[in-house]
Amino acid sequence: MFTAAPSALEKLPDLIFVTARGVIKRTAAAEYAVRSRKYPALSVKKDDRPLDVRFAEGENDLLLLSTTGGIMQIKMDSSTDLSQSRVLY
């Protein structure tokens, strides 16, 4: 959890959302500078739940390990498009 004034959101790095079922979403923090008190940041299905939200620090890759032993490496450089969610099974 973090707090930030709406004007400060443009200076923050992108946010990476990960759910328990492996949905990954990267969004610019500035997109959450809205005037509404409630704003959906991530659509989560009934059988899923948010697991973690982190700042996309630098261009380090994101490694996700599943409980079944699968691993997914996601490039986090500026050319990586994570605007559409990805799923790791």
Phi, psi and omega in degrees: 000143176212161176237147179201142174291146180307325180291336181275345184298329180294337182270349182277153176291168177301157176257138176249120177257136177226135177253168181298331180271005174093012176286133182236132179221131176247128182222140175296133180302328181299337179292346181261012175276071182247160183270346181284146178288327180244129182214123181288116179271333185206130174274125183238129179288165183302324183268017182232171176203149175298137181252316183200152172227128181224159171279141175280092183275118177062213181240027177293144178289154176258125177248126177243131179245128180271165178292343178267004177095000177285151178225142179231128177253126181241124178292132183250018179289172186295343180273351181284125179261105175248024178292332173263135182294147174245157181234133176251121179254000000 
